């Protein structure tokens, strides 16, 4: 085989290892299968050694990493669990924004319902470049449209998420899709093939040529010139077909006979068959001419590597296949026996009576290469340590700074986005998008779950270790601010090329920080995804995205009626700040506004105090001591106060006395701070409550009038009408997208 052909699929060294494992040269079909299974996306060959440091167990964890989704227990009495996962669909969403994002939603939903769980919620963590670029405006609108189309049509609410805008994502946006479903513990299904002679059934949509080599495309960098060539790598989704598939799968799972079930996701029929066989310690024979196709003349290579959407692979007990297939046919879906489980642990493929591939399962999975990539501290980290934030000029007009921060696309309201999503379908959502965390009721239990997606990649860029800690801490803090106990996380680790030692250093340090935070905050990692090669070839070299380890935290409310929201409730309430102000603007939106870049050593978080703070806020909420809770994040304390005021258009008067430069105090993004409001008659009780739990708490003002007023050491710095501020905040994104004047 030509070396150029080989190196389009695997490296030359990997090819030599394949030859050694097989004892012969692979044919083209076999090479394609190896290239998919050994891709970063499927094999985790550069990240696997580092993922082992994540804590994955806790008394409430039912299923950790290794299956299609993680599962935690929500209600012991009814044995009700939730299954959830987040995964990337980055490159496809730049090449073809609508379908790239839509199929990201479809794929993550299948990861959840293949566990036997009915999907009840989606979220999306999105990163785009600057909206001054017409291409990025097109990508942003296309991604949002694809998400809303798929989620709305399939009938699963999109209940929240996050959106950031930075130039590092200009040619490599990130689209991380999350889904969560509810399942009884005794109804969980796994993707572990078993039972020699059991039939392998193909169900769902027909196979086409879309998405071929999608997994390998997700494991390489690209340039904009390659977009047209790679359009064929982007799958096309059909949410109505997905809805039929959800109902058919859940109905079939109610019958006796299903042994294993797996979504045909990345690498399609290849990964689904190989991974099920690997987990079960068995082999699989497939007859590829029996696979339903929608295009003429498809080859075994194309059939095995197609990533056409809305397809599943099922292993059932021999003799029960007709009963199982009848369910899928009733829903108008293809259902065909295409193979069987065998004892010998090999993948054996037939085409028109001839063997076209025969590969050991272990060679494709356990014996995939593992790379211990070298890593070193990037030069920019060393340079940034010399940075002094006191060189930033102090603003003359604080009102203008607040207006500019509220109009920043990263901070501004994402209402234009989430109003396109049906976030109320299934009537489980009780706290809507816009609060710190989404909250859903778990029917039949009286309990609720809170979900928050978080990652400030600017912090991770400046200090990957602390940034990784903060991603976990903020996701957990947002969940705690809703009144829920944080229970577990799923993550999507988005980085540049692991072959670059400086990028690999970012990955190692960020995952170190995440692991430490998960241990202290008792939020084990139960599922996740690694997305490398998020970078673009340019004339100057390569441009990688900021390290972006997206974290979605899921928490449990013992009583869903005791949920908390993030806005002021009543005139006259007293405003209290929990935590300490330090005035750190490194990596902040204010720093970007003032100097146009991110410098310094980033933000830091004390995990022990963070744990204390989160436990205290949850307890205070459950005791009914406070009326609103909102964590301080992008834009600092000033933005937090205005965000708290918008829902009911209630003003505030705040006076601060910290010995910190005024702009750093108002706009610094110091961690582990929460603003709460309480009834006047309960102020002393609340202050005493937090003092006993060693959480600093001080009164800083009142909910009052219709203006936002902030003073520092007697000097009035900010005085803006809440109505005006709200107008800026809620229309800024649409204006940036060119949707209104």
Residue, then its C-alpha position, 0 to 999 in steps of 0.5 A: x500500500x502506498x505510504x501516502x495513502x497510509x499516512x492519510x489514515x495513521x502515522x507510519x509508526x502506527x502502521x508498522x504496529x498494525x502490521x506487527x499486531x496482525x502479522x500481515x499488511x492490512x487491506x484498505x477496509x482494515x486500515x480505515x477501521x484502525x484509523x477510526x479506532x486509533x484516532x484521538x477521538x475514539x482511543x484517547x491515546x494522548x489523554x488516557x494516562x492523565x484521565x486516570x487521575x480523575x476521581x470517579x467513585x462516590x456512594x451516589x455514583x451508579x455508573x462512572x466513565x467507560x459507558x455511553x453516559x455516567x449515572x448517579x442516584x437521585x432518589x434511593x427510595x424510588x431508585x430513580x437515577x439520572x444519566x448524563x454526558x457532554x461531548x464535542x462537535x467542534x470542527x463540524x460546527x465550523x464547516x457546516x454550522x447548522x448540521x454540525x451543531x444539530x447532529x451534536x445534539x442528536x449524538x449526545x441524546x443517543x448516548x443518554x437513551x442508549x442507557x435506558x434513560x428518557x432524555x429530559x434536558x439538553x445544554x450547550x457550551x458554545x465558544x465563538x470568535x469576535x462578532x465583528x467578523x461576518x463569518x463568525x456572525x454566520x457561524x453563531x447564528x447557524x449553530x444556534x439555529x441547528x441546536x434549536x431545530x434539533x432540540x425543539x423537533x425532538x421534544x427535549x428542552x434546552x434548559x441552559x448553557x453558556x456562550x463566550x466570545x474570544x478571538x482564539x475561537x475565530x476559526x475553531x468555534x467550540x460546540x459542546x453538547x450535553x444531555x441528561x435523562x431519567x432512568x430507574x436503577x433496574x432499567x439501566x442498559x449497557x453496551x456489553x455484547x454477550x451470548x455466543x450466537x446472539x443476533x446483532x441488529x441494526x436499527x434506525x435510519x439507513x446508512x449514507x455517505x455522510x460523516x465518513x471519517x468524522x472521528x478522524x476529522x475531529x482528531x486533526x487540525x484544519x485550515x479554512x481552505x479544507x472546509x469544502x473538501x470536508x463537508x462530506x465529513x459532516x453528518x446530516x441529522x433528522x430530529x423527527x427520526x431521532x424522536x421515533x428512535x427514542x420511543x422505539x428504543x425505550x419501548x423495546x427496552x421494556x421487553x425481555x431480550x435486549x442484551x446490549x445496545x450502543x449508539x452508532x456515534x463517532x466511527x459509526x458501525x465500526x466503533x459501536x460493534x468493536x466497543x460492544x464486543x470489547x466490553x463483553x470480551x467477545x467477537x462479532x461477525x457482520x454481514x455488510x450487504x445486509x446493512x440498510x443503505x440509502x445510496x447506490x454502490x456503497x462499499x464495505x469501507x464506506x458502510x463501516x465508517x459512515x457516521x450517518x445519524x439516528x442509528x443504533x446497534x442492538x444485541x438481543x437474545x437468540x429467538x427474540x429478534x423478531x419481537x424486538x425488531x417488530x417494535x422498531x418497524x412499528x415506529x417506521x424504522x429499519x430493523x435488520x439482523x446484520x450479524x451475530x456474537x461469536x466466541x473468538x474476540x475478533x471483528x469479522x466482516x463479510x461482503x457478498x459471501x467473502x471476508x473483507x476484514x478480520x481483526x482482533x478486537x484487542x488490537x483495535x481497543x486495548x492495544x491502541x497506542x498510548x502516548x506519554x507526550x512531552x510537555x513544557x511550560x509555555x513562554x507566555x506563562x513565564x512572561x505573564x508572571x512579570x505583569x503588574x495590573x496596577x499599570x492599567x489606567x483607572x477609568x474616568x467614567x465608571x458608568x461607561x465601564x458598566x455599560x460597556x461590560x453589560x454590552x459585551x457579548x460574553x456578559x450580555x443576556x443570551x435571551x436571543x439564544x435561549x428564547x429560540x429553544x423550547x426550554x419548557x417542553x415535558x414540563x419539568x423545568x422549574x428554573x429557566x435559562x438566565x439563572x445561575x443553574x437550570x432546575x428540573x423536577x424529577x417527577x414522582x420523587x419530590x426532588x429536583x436536579x440543578x445543572x450548570x455548565x461552566x469554564x472560563x478559558x481565559x483563566x485556563x490560558x493564564x493559569x491552567x491548573x487554577x483555571x481547571x480548579x475554577x471550572x469545577x468550582x464555578x459549575x458546582x457553585x452555580x448548582x449550590x446557588x440554586x439550593x442543590x448539593x453538587x453531586x458529579x460532573x461530566x467534562x469536555x476537554x477542548x485543547x489544541x494539538x497534544x503533539x505540541x509540548x506547550x499545549x500538552x502542558x496546558x492539558x496536564x495542568x488543567x486536568x490536575x486542577x480539575x482532579x484536585x477540585x473534584x476530590x475536595x468538592x466531592x464531585x466525581x467525574x462520571x463521563x466525558x470527552x476529550x477534543x484535541x486539535x482545536x487549532x487552525x493552520x495560518x500563514x504564521x503557523x498554528x493558532x490554538x484555542x484557549x484551553x477550554x475544559x468545559x464542566x457540567x455539574x449536576x446537583x440534587x435538591x432534596x425538595x424541589x420546592x426549595x429552589x433558589x433563583x438569582x434575582x432580587x425579590x423585594x424592595x427593602x431587602x438587605x444585600x449581603x456579600x459572602x466571601x472576600x474581595x481581593x481585586x484581581x482583574x487578571x483574565x477578566x472582561x474588564x482587563x480585556x476592555x481596558x488593555x485588549x488582552x489577557x495578562x497576569x497569572x489569572x484567578x485563583x480559588x481556595x478549594x477548602x473555603x469553596x467547599x465551606x461556602x457551597x455547603x453553607x449556601x445550600x444549607x441557608x437556602x434549605x432553611x429559607x434564610x435567603x431570598x436570592x443568590x447569585x455568584x460573582x463571575x464575569x464582570x465582577x461585583x458591579x455586573x453581578x448586582x445589575x444582573x440581580x436587578x433586571x428580572x423585577x427591575x428593582x434598583x439597589x444602593x450599595x456602599x463598599x469600604x474595602x481598601x482596594x482600588x475602586x475599579x479592581x473592586x467593582x470589576x475584579x473577578x475574585x472567586x468564591x463570592x456570592x451575593x445574597x439578599x435577605x428580609x430586613x428582619x433576618x439580617x442578624x440571623x443570617x450574619x450569625x449563620x454564616x459566621x458560625x460556618x466561617x464564611x465572611x459575610x457583610x452587609x453592602x446595601x439594600x434593594x431600593x428604588x429603580x437605579x443601580x448605585x454603587x459607592x466606594x468609601x463614600x464616593x459615588x462611582x456608578x448611578x445608572x437606571x436599571x431600565x437603561x442597564x437592562x435594555x443594554x444587557x438584553x439587546x447587545x447580542x442581537x446588535x452585535x449579530x446585526x439583527x437590530x439597529 
